[in-house]
Amino acid sequence: MAAGPLTKVSDIVVPEIFTPYVQQLTEEKARLVQSGVLARDPFLDNLLAGGGLTFNVPSFRDLDNEEENVSTDDVADIIGLTDAAVGGVFSGIAAGTTLTDSVPKKIETDTEIAVRLSRNNSWSQARLARALAGADPLSAIAGRVGFYWARRLQAAFIAMMQGVSKDNGVNDSGDYANDIVGAGFVDGVTNFSAEAFLDATLTMGDSMEDLVAVMVHSVVFNRMQKNNLIDFIPDAEGRVRIPTFLGREVIVDDGMPTGTSAVRGDGTAGVAGVYETWLFGSGAAALGTMAREDATEVERKASAGNGGGQDILHSRVEWTLHPAGHAYIGTPADGGPANAASTNNLNIATSWDRRRPERKQIKFARLVTRES
């Protein structure tokens, strides 16, 4: 049977249609977004649409837990205070009298800082050849690109939270973490357990129930299953069984830090057999996105393949990932920080600073275990 005509990337990819399709697909496939841990924020979208590599994100602190006033029927007011202050008498209030008016308090603010992430990748016709054989080549290509960016979004998120964890260990006494690694592996002592998990939630004090999702490596997830700690519930459409632990959704990702890439409670590196488990509240981090004018481009190289030609699909994203309550304090390169554990990048303590004064205002906790 003779082969049909070749469908080229440039024949089917219309950037104005393809770009929003891929962006929507990326968010649909990102478990972090679907769980509510990483919340899409229109405020950050608007910041990205402007210029700049970093953005100030104002936030209000909670009200101080000061003792309240006890009400009286004293009619003294602020006018009496003004008269008394100059040594006179007003409405029978003697100079120097202590007045009982309530003095309004002010609400404190913090300035958090978000950073732009400009990322891109490209794929040639050869790498997409099998996808183009499908009945719906546009969906096939978008599926590959959308899944790719969903994975990369999760990888950037993990790098960011590692940097935040390192900063917490170095500068905030490691109060996000319950570290049970010990001097060596002891089965039933250093590995994941419900007791250790609950102790990690306790770092949030009476706000522990704010933690609604758990992110684990597959090795830790396997341990949880062996200990019969996992329940499965159907998704809204009844198609997928979502794993849960103590009523919290479980996200399994082998990009989670392990071994020497893991972060101990004090911010230092782990050792072989060490794994991190992360607990999140809704909106623990915010996501901003922007569709660039050149977010999708198809390049036709007529000279490639000895004149046979080649299609190249270029895809570009603009993101900001912002851990609530923190500020990015590094000096980013022109395209923003990379995921690396090096100066000014996401995965390093010196890039981050906690700006909210109370531990329980940060909807994030960690359990650090030794599984082998």
Summary of the structure (lengths in Angstrom):
residues: 372
radius of gyration: 27.0
end to end distance: 56.3
largest distance: 109.0
contacts: 1132
relative contact order: 0.21
helix: 31%
strand: 27%
